[in-house]
């Protein structure tokens, strides 16, 4: 397992990815937008979203003030397991 505290600025968008791990994301402050193949979900302070291995996702923080969140990955995050989209 890996646990990371993340802080993202307003307007940040991570490249899309199709990770081999489950990711549990808990928003501590702000709004985290999680895009997926069927649309998107806005996750706000105190809310959690879970993505499954093999699911395409892209994270972003579109609102003023950005977002702060905790990402828990199982198995642990590793660059060779995240499979980010080519830029």
N, C-alpha and C positions, 0 to 999 in steps of 0.2 A: 504494500500500500504506500502511496505518497500523499502528503497533505501540503498544500501550498496556499499561502495568503497572497492574494493578488490585488493590485490597485491598477485600474485602467483609467486613462484620462477621457474627458469628453471627446466624442468623435472617433475613438479607437475602434478598429475592426480587425480581428484576428483572421488570418487565412482560413478558409474552410478546411476541414479535416475529416478523416474517417478512422478514428482510433480503434485499436484492438483492446481497449480497456473500458470498463464502466467508469463514468465520471459523475460524481455527486457534487453539485455546486450550490453553495449556501451564500446568498447575498447578504452582506453585513450593512451595506450603505449604497443607496442609489438604485440604478436600474441596469440590469444586464439583459441584453436582447440575445436570445438563442434562436438562430435560424436553423431549420431542418428541411428535409426534402418536401414536407407537406405544408410548410409555412414558417411561422415564427411564434415564439412565446416571449413575453416580457416578464422577467423575474425581478421582483422588487424586494426592498429591505425586509428581511425576515422570512423570505420564501426560498424554496429549494427546487431544483430541477435535476432529474437523473437522466443521463443519456447512456445508451447501451452500446456494447462493442459492435463495430461495423456500421453504426449509424452515422450518416454525414451530418456535421454540425458546423456552425460558425458563430463565434461569440463577438459581441460588440457592446459598447457603452455610449449610446447616442445622446443622452441627456446632459444638461449642464452639471458640472461637478464630477462627472464620470461615475465609477462604481468601485466598490471594495467587496471582495468575496473570497470564499475559501473553496478550493477545488480538491476533492478527494478522489484519487484514481486507484482502481483495483483491477488488474495488477498495477504496480507503480508506473507512473509516467516515465517514458523513455523516448528519445527522439526517433528511434527506429520503429516505435509502435504507434506513433501519432498519424502518420500518412497525410501530411498537409497537401493541399492542392498546389499544383505548380503555379507560379506567379506569372 
